[in-house]
Amino acid sequence: MSRVRALAEALIRLRSVTPDDHGCQRLLAERLRPLGFVCETIESHGVTNLWAVRPGEVPGPTLAFAGHTDVVPAAPADQWRSDPFVPTVRDGRLYGRGAADMKSSIAAFVVAVEELLEAGGDYAGRIALLLTSDEEGPATDGTVKVVERLEARGETIDFCIVGEPTSVERLGDTMKNGRRGSLSGRLVVAGVQGHIAYPQLALNPIHRLAPALAELVATEWDRGNEYFPPTSWQASSIQAGAGASNVIPGRAVLDFNFRFSTASTPQDLQRRVAAILDAHALDYTLEWSLSGLPFLTARGALSEALGAAIRAEAGVEPELSTTGGTSDGRFIARICPQVIEFGPTGASIHKVDEHVALVELEPLKNVYRRTIAALLRR
């Protein structure tokens, strides 16, 4: 059994359902310390974070791997063909919660570092790992807390590989050089409750909201740019009603979300929404929640090194993409100018019978190893 598979299986056995790390980071720290890593545990409100750094013998850039040891719940567990926390191989695939998202990536990077150091060579700079148990949760006590501590100490990262499962059809076909931001709003439109047979004595907030809603749906917020699609506005919930079909409600509540590119700012989007609502003379309140800013890494040393490693190991030309939801890269980008996400095929993540193809494990490890060597070689 390969070292990558063995370590991935050891991590899968640990029931690290968010935010419980369940000993994953302790296992990894015990493996990293003999390699010269200084391991720092940062805990916050039940979340465990690990910042592990191997100081360079000579000055040079810092290359970090970022990932998460927490996984989503495995329910309904009775629908899995095998215990989600007992790593099981069937038909050339390793099954288990976290197999693809993202314990295999963590294992591949750790073994890549081990092999690189065993082989020797003339390298400069630092290798680091930033791991959290709060990526699948609210992400308020995880990577962001580590970044805040590093900022306070004046530490920066030059290159960061986030081990998210980015590949779509085959290993290496996609790496992500950015993500859209996420901005949510809750709009409450006031009306006047009354009997549905006497609308002249009431004010229907649903009717008042409808024209504004149509305009919000039809608005072009921006056209995106070279890396991002246009900003998307989507309604996620509309609530109204008093529990009886003969009552005009006294208010209507609309929940919505922007997934926005670097072509727009949260402030501009908020301003434009308010202008639409005001133009329709609505009596409303609006609460905003910004869960993540967009980030973007332009083509540069990291994407070139990672792309060359993918071509050499996987025989495919990777596509740069910014699709999908948010990731912890949005926090790391505050202290790191080049952040790229790359990992195995992710079609099964968060699903029953999550798995990773065994044939992807060694090439994934080799991609990480080649990338480290290319960026830190003197």
C-alpha positions, 0 to 999 in steps of 0.5 A: 500500500502506498504511503499516500493511501495509508495516510489518507485511510488513517485520516478517514478513520477519524470521525472529524465531523465539523468542527471536531478535528478528532485528532487528525491534526495531532496525527499530522503534527506527529508526522511533520515534527520529525521532518523539522516542522514547528507545529503550532495549534490555535484553538478557537471556540471548539475549532482546532487549527494547525500552523506547521512550518519548516524553517528554511536553511537559507532565506527564500519564499514561503510555500503553504498548503492549506486544507481542512480536516473537518468533513460534513456529516455522513447522514444518512449513514445507512445509505452508504454501501460501507461504513463512511468512517471505515476506509474501503476499496471497491472497484479501484476507488477509496470510499469514506467521508472525506476521501475526496474532500479533502483528506487525500489531498492532505495526505498527498501533500505530506507524503510529497514533502517527505519524499522531497526531503528524503531525496535531498536537494538544494532548496531555499525558503519555508514549507508550511501547512495551514489546516483547520477543522472549521471549513465545512462549518461557519468558517469563523474560527478556522483559517481566518483566525490563523491568518489574523494571527499571522498578520499580527506577527507580520508573517506572509505567505508567497505561494499557497496551494489549497487542496480542494477537489477541483478536478472535474472529469479527470485529475488535473483538468481544472485548477482554481485561481479565484472564487466569487464573493458571497453577499446575502440580504434579507429584505422585509417589505411592510404592508397593512394586514387585512381581510382579503375581501376588502383590499382597499382597507389593507396594503398587500406587501407581496404586490408591492414587492413584485415589480421590484423583484422583477427588476432585481431579477432582470438587472445586469449587475456586471459583465464579469471579466477575463476570469469571472462570469457575470455577477449572479443575483438569486432569490432563495426564499419568499415568505409571507402569509398569516396562516389563512387564505383570506388574510392579506399579510402584513409583511413579505420577507425576501432572502437573496444572494449575490455571487459576485466577481471582482468586477463589482464591490459589495458597496456598489451592489448594496447601493444599486439594490437600495436604488431599485427598492427606493424607486418602487417606493417600498416601505422596507428594512434590509439587512446585509451579510457578507460571507466572503470577498472575491479573490483572484490570482493572475497567471504567475509563478504558482500557476505556471509551476502547478500547470507544468507539474500537472502536464508532466504527471497527469498528461492534461492541460489544466483550465483556470477556473473561478467557478463554485462556492467560496473557499478558505482561499478568500482568507489566505489571499489577505496575506498571500498574493498567489493562491491556487486551489488544486486537488482530485476529482470532486464529483462525489463530495458531500454525497453518499459513498464519497470516494477518490480514485486510487489511480489519482493518489500517486499523481496528485502527490507527484504534482505537489512534489514537483510544484514545491521543488520548482518554486523552492529550488535554488 
